[in-house]
Structures are given as structure tokens and as C-alpha cells.
Amino acid sequence: WPASSWPVTFLACSGGFENMVYAFGFGYGLSMMANAGLTAVIARHKHKAVTPFGLACCGLYALYGLRLTTYELRRNSEPSYAPRLESLQLKSDMMGLGPKFAIVAGVSFAQALYALPLAIATSPTG
């Protein structure tokens, strides 16, 4: 951990295969929540004494991911955003699997690296 979070963040960002904006919006938010939860679970599993600072970091990551995901859900359901979303969908439909994979893999790898500060924050000091 945190390198092993990449399959989880890849799954979270895989909506980018349907529409590239889903990798950046929903994938980012879901990855933040997943990284926060998994970091806390793995720390407990390894019997690490997680400090209040580490718990606060995990909580803030999760809250930010939740805020971003709910914002994306709300924005994508607004009629005023429909033309922009339709335009992005058309661009996504014109992309091949290779570029879509590159976007999903790139965003998800960056998100996996975002777990590194959490892993450090939950590491025992001493």
C-alpha cells in the first residue's frame, strides 16, 4: 500500500471508457473516498495505531471525494449542463479504446499516488 490501490482507482475511473469526463469527475471523487477508506482499513489490519491526525486526513479525503461526487451528480443532471455533456459524449464516442484507456489509466494512476500522503499520515511515528 499505496501502490496496490491502483486497481481500485482504475475501477473507480473506468467510467471514462463511456465518457472521458467520468474519469476526471466521478473517478476522482470515488478514488478519493476509496483511498481514504482503504488506508484506514489497511492501517487497522496491520495493527497500526492510527493517530487522530491520520484519521482526520482520511476523513477529509473522504469528505472531499463525497463533495466532488455529489457535485458531479448534480451538475450532470442539470438541464443547463446537458449541451456540454452531450458535446463531451460525442467527443468520447469518437475516441478509440487506446486513448480512452490512456485517460483512465493516467487518471487512476495519479489517484493511486494520492494515497501516498494518507499512507504517510497513518504511519506510526517514532
C-alpha positions in Angstrom: 0.0 0.0 0.0 -0.5 2.6 -1.5 0.7 1.1 -4.8 -1.8 -1.6 -4.5 -4.6 1.0 -4.6 -4.2 1.3 -8.3 -6.7 -1.5 -9.3 -9.3 0.2 -7.0 -8.7 3.6 -8.5 -8.7 2.1 -12.0 -12.1 0.6 -11.3 -13.4 3.9 -9.9 -12.2 5.8 -13.0 -13.4 3.2 -15.5 -16.5 5.3 -16.3 -14.0 7.1 -18.6 -14.5 4.3 -21.1 -18.1 5.5 -21.5 -17.4 9.3 -21.3 -13.9 10.7 -20.7 -15.3 13.3 -18.2 -16.4 10.5 -15.9 -12.8 9.5 -15.3 -11.9 13.0 -14.2 -15.1 13.8 -12.2 -16.7 10.7 -10.8 -13.4 8.7 -10.9 -11.6 11.4 -9.0 -14.2 11.6 -6.3 -14.7 7.9 -5.9 -11.0 7.3 -5.8 -10.6 9.8 -3.0 -13.3 8.1 -1.0 -11.9 4.6 -1.7 -8.3 5.6 -0.9 -9.4 7.2 2.4 -11.4 4.2 3.4 -8.9 1.6 2.4 -6.0 3.5 4.0 -7.8 3.4 7.4 -8.8 -0.3 6.9 -5.3 -1.4 5.9 -3.8 0.5 8.9 -6.2 -1.3 11.2 -5.4 -4.6 9.5 -1.7 -4.1 10.0 -2.4 -3.2 13.7 -1.1 0.3 13.3 -2.1 2.8 15.9 -3.7 5.4 13.8 -3.3 8.9 15.2 -6.0 11.5 15.3 -4.1 13.3 12.6 -4.2 10.2 10.4 -7.9 9.7 11.0 -8.5 13.4 10.2 -6.6 13.1 7.0 -8.6 10.0 5.9 -11.8 11.8 6.9 -11.0 14.9 5.0 -10.0 12.9 1.9 -13.3 11.0 2.1 -15.4 14.2 2.6 -13.7 15.9 -0.4 -14.4 12.8 -2.6 -18.0 12.8 -1.4 -18.4 16.5 -2.1 -16.9 16.2 -5.6 -19.0 13.1 -6.5 -22.3 14.8 -5.3 -21.3 18.0 -7.2 -20.8 15.9 -10.4 -24.1 14.1 -10.0 -25.9 17.4 -9.5 -24.2 19.1 -12.4 -24.7 16.3 -14.8 -28.4 16.2 -14.0 -29.0 19.9 -14.6 -30.6 20.8 -17.9 -28.3 23.7 -18.4 -25.3 21.4 -18.5 -26.9 18.9 -20.9 -25.5 20.5 -24.1 -21.9 20.5 -22.7 -22.3 16.9 -21.5 -23.7 15.9 -24.9 -20.7 17.5 -26.6 -18.3 15.7 -24.4 -20.1 12.4 -25.0 -19.8 13.0 -28.8 -16.0 13.5 -28.4 -15.8 10.4 -26.2 -17.7 8.4 -28.8 -15.3 9.4 -31.5 -12.3 8.2 -29.4 -10.8 4.8 -29.8 -10.2 2.4 -27.0 -6.5 3.2 -26.8 -6.9 6.9 -25.9 -9.7 6.1 -23.5 -7.5 3.5 -21.8 -4.7 6.1 -21.6 -7.1 8.6 -19.9 -8.5 6.1 -17.5 -5.0 4.6 -16.7 -3.4 8.0 -16.3 -6.1 9.5 -14.0 -6.3 6.3 -11.9 -2.6 6.1 -11.5 -2.5 9.7 -10.4 -5.3 8.9 -7.9 -3.3 5.9 -6.6 -0.4 8.3 -5.9 -2.8 10.5 -3.9 -3.0 7.6 -1.4 0.7 8.2 -0.5 0.1 11.2 1.8 -2.6 9.2 3.5 -0.2 6.2 4.0 2.4 8.6 5.5 -0.2 10.3 7.7 -1.3 6.9 9.1 2.2 5.6 9.6 3.3 5.3 13.2 5.8 7.9 14.3 8.9 7.2 16.2 
